[in-house]
Amino acid sequence: VDLTGITKADGGKTVAEVFAEKDALAGQPVTVRGKAVKVNAGIMGTNWVHVRDGSGAEGTNDLTVTTAATVPNVGDTVLVTGTVALNKDFGMGYSYDVIVEDAQVTVEAANEM
């Protein structure tokens, strides 16, 4: 997925900033613009979207988002607003240091594949 040209949301954070500021953001709403790089619908009763914006290094460049909203397609540019949660362990090896939960996901630009 091409991550060039993604601009930070007005009043929002980059993926790297969410990781860097995670302790201060815990329990707070956050808005992030990025591209959906992986989408899993209907897992444990929710939709899971991995969002990247080109910021961050390995381990801090992929933000997992849960949503009941319409699921974007891989490659779509999305605006995500949800609550930051820390140290979530869903079992079966699915553990997240940082996750954005119960997000509203708006597709701003559909993937042109």
Secondary structure, 3 states (H helix, E strand, C coil): CCCCCCCCCCCCECHHHHHHCHHHHCCCEEEEEEEEEEEEEEECCEEEEEEECCCCCCCCCCEEEEECCCCCCCCCEEEEEEEEEEEEECCCCCEEEEEEEEEEEEEEECCCC
